């Protein structure tokens, strides 16, 4: 049986801390949630939904996460790092992790949003839930497109009305 040396354990912890710090730094949104009481099937379903949206969901040791938050100047997040936690990291979509976890929590009252980080700023559970209530990125882009198309549509309708009016006068 191989002997485990303290330096090997220390190197693994340093690597884990650096990995968590990197995820905190690179993520648009990080959500901290208490998953106690969820069944394995429920956690698996939540992971699947998050994975489909490009969100990474991990159960991490609070002690290592606290060291990573110190490294990234996010120590305000430490207040949410009590008890068993899972963190959802999203590099691409700011809204996706909040929306998916909040929707899942509505159906599974055992899942509790504790807080998180949005674009480098530590926020409360209420802020995460407010973010979840926003339309998705696609929904926002659709609204923007609609707003941008409205003036063109109005001009086209005005030109058509003038043309029809002139046609009516010429007849």
C-alpha positions as CSV (number, residue, x, y, z in Angstrom):
1,X,0.0,0.0,0.0
2,X,1.4,3.4,-1.0
3,X,2.1,5.9,1.6
4,X,0.4,9.2,1.2
5,X,2.7,12.1,1.8
6,X,1.4,15.4,3.2
7,X,3.0,17.3,0.3
8,X,1.0,15.4,-2.2
9,X,-2.3,16.2,-0.3
10,X,-1.3,19.8,-0.1
11,X,-0.5,20.0,-3.8
12,X,-3.9,18.5,-4.6
13,X,-5.6,21.0,-2.3
14,X,-3.8,23.9,-3.9
15,X,-4.8,22.7,-7.3
16,X,-8.4,22.4,-6.2
17,X,-8.4,25.9,-4.7
18,X,-6.9,27.3,-7.9
19,X,-9.5,25.5,-10.0
20,X,-12.4,26.9,-7.9
21,X,-10.9,30.4,-8.0
22,X,-10.6,30.1,-11.8
23,X,-14.3,29.1,-12.1
24,X,-15.3,32.0,-9.8
25,X,-13.2,34.4,-11.9
26,X,-14.4,33.1,-15.3
27,X,-18.1,32.7,-14.5
28,X,-20.7,35.4,-15.5
29,X,-22.9,34.0,-12.7
30,X,-22.3,31.6,-9.8
31,X,-25.2,30.4,-7.7
32,X,-24.7,28.8,-4.2
33,X,-27.5,26.4,-3.3
34,X,-28.3,24.0,-0.4
35,X,-29.3,20.7,-1.9
36,X,-30.0,18.8,1.3
37,X,-33.0,16.6,1.1
38,X,-33.0,16.1,-2.7
39,X,-33.0,12.6,-3.9
40,X,-30.2,11.3,-6.2
41,X,-32.7,11.3,-9.1
42,X,-33.6,15.0,-8.4
43,X,-30.0,16.0,-8.3
44,X,-29.3,14.1,-11.5
45,X,-32.2,15.8,-13.2
46,X,-31.0,19.3,-12.0
47,X,-27.5,18.5,-13.2
48,X,-28.9,17.5,-16.6
49,X,-30.9,20.7,-17.0
50,X,-27.9,22.8,-16.0
51,X,-25.5,20.9,-18.3
52,X,-27.9,21.4,-21.3
53,X,-27.6,25.1,-20.6
54,X,-23.8,25.0,-20.4
55,X,-23.8,25.4,-16.6
56,X,-21.4,23.4,-14.5
57,X,-22.8,22.2,-11.1
58,X,-20.5,20.9,-8.4
59,X,-20.6,20.0,-4.8
60,X,-17.5,21.6,-3.3
61,X,-15.9,21.6,0.2
62,X,-16.7,24.9,1.9
63,X,-13.1,25.2,3.3
64,X,-11.6,25.0,-0.1
65,X,-14.2,27.4,-1.6
66,X,-13.5,29.9,1.1
67,X,-9.8,29.8,0.3
68,X,-10.7,30.4,-3.4
69,X,-13.0,33.3,-2.5
70,X,-10.2,34.9,-0.6
71,X,-7.9,34.5,-3.6
72,X,-10.5,36.2,-5.9
73,X,-11.5,38.9,-3.3
74,X,-15.0,37.5,-3.0
75,X,-15.0,36.8,0.7
76,X,-18.5,38.2,1.1
77,X,-19.6,34.9,-0.5
78,X,-18.3,33.1,2.6
79,X,-21.5,33.9,4.5
80,X,-23.4,31.5,2.2
81,X,-20.8,28.7,2.5
82,X,-22.3,26.8,5.5
83,X,-23.7,23.3,5.4
84,X,-23.7,21.2,2.3
85,X,-23.6,23.4,-0.8
86,X,-23.5,23.0,-4.5
87,X,-22.2,25.8,-6.8
88,X,-23.5,26.4,-10.4
89,X,-21.0,28.2,-12.6
90,X,-22.0,29.7,-15.9
91,X,-19.3,31.3,-18.2
92,X,-21.7,32.2,-21.1
93,X,-25.2,32.9,-19.9
94,X,-25.8,35.3,-16.9
95,X,-29.4,34.3,-16.4
96,X,-29.4,30.5,-17.1
97,X,-28.2,29.1,-13.8
98,X,-30.4,31.4,-11.7
99,X,-33.5,30.6,-13.9
100,X,-32.9,26.8,-13.9
101,X,-32.2,26.6,-10.2
102,X,-35.1,28.9,-9.2
103,X,-37.6,26.9,-11.4
104,X,-36.3,23.6,-10.0
105,X,-36.6,25.0,-6.4
106,X,-40.3,25.9,-7.1
107,X,-41.0,22.2,-7.7
108,X,-38.6,20.8,-5.1
109,X,-38.8,22.8,-1.9
110,X,-35.7,21.1,-0.5
111,X,-33.5,23.1,-2.9
112,X,-32.6,26.4,-1.4
113,X,-30.8,29.3,-3.2
114,X,-28.5,30.9,-0.7
115,X,-26.7,33.6,-2.8
116,X,-24.1,33.9,-5.5
117,X,-21.9,36.1,-7.7
118,X,-23.2,38.0,-10.7
119,X,-20.5,39.5,-12.9
120,X,-18.0,39.7,-10.0
121,X,-20.4,41.1,-7.4
122,X,-21.6,39.0,-4.4
123,X,-25.4,39.0,-4.3
124,X,-28.2,37.6,-2.0
125,X,-30.7,34.9,-2.8
126,X,-33.3,37.6,-3.5
127,X,-31.0,39.0,-6.2
128,X,-30.5,35.6,-7.8
129,X,-34.3,35.1,-7.8
130,X,-34.8,38.5,-9.3
131,X,-32.3,37.6,-12.0
132,X,-34.2,34.3,-12.6
133,X,-37.4,36.3,-13.3
134,X,-35.8,38.1,-16.2
135,X,-36.4,36.8,-19.7
136,X,-33.7,34.5,-21.1
137,X,-31.0,35.8,-23.4
138,X,-33.0,34.7,-26.4
139,X,-36.1,36.4,-25.1
140,X,-34.2,39.6,-24.5
141,X,-32.8,39.5,-28.1
142,X,-36.2,38.9,-29.4
143,X,-37.6,41.9,-27.6
144,X,-34.7,44.0,-28.9
145,X,-35.3,42.9,-32.5
146,X,-39.0,43.7,-32.1
147,X,-38.1,47.2,-30.9
148,X,-35.6,47.7,-33.7
149,X,-38.1,46.5,-36.4
150,X,-41.0,48.7,-35.2
151,X,-39.8,52.0,-36.8
152,X,-39.2,50.3,-40.2
153,X,-42.6,48.6,-40.0
154,X,-44.2,52.0,-39.3
155,X,-42.4,53.7,-42.2
156,X,-43.5,50.8,-44.5
157,X,-47.1,51.2,-43.4
158,X,-47.0,55.0,-43.9
159,X,-45.6,54.6,-47.4
160,X,-48.2,52.0,-48.2
161,X,-51.0,54.2,-46.9
162,X,-49.8,57.2,-49.0
163,X,-49.5,55.0,-52.1
164,X,-53.1,53.7,-51.6
165,X,-54.4,57.2,-51.0
166,X,-52.8,58.4,-54.2
167,X,-54.2,55.4,-56.1
168,X,-57.6,56.2,-54.8
169,X,-57.3,59.8,-55.9
170,X,-56.0,58.9,-59.4
171,X,-59.0,56.6,-60.1
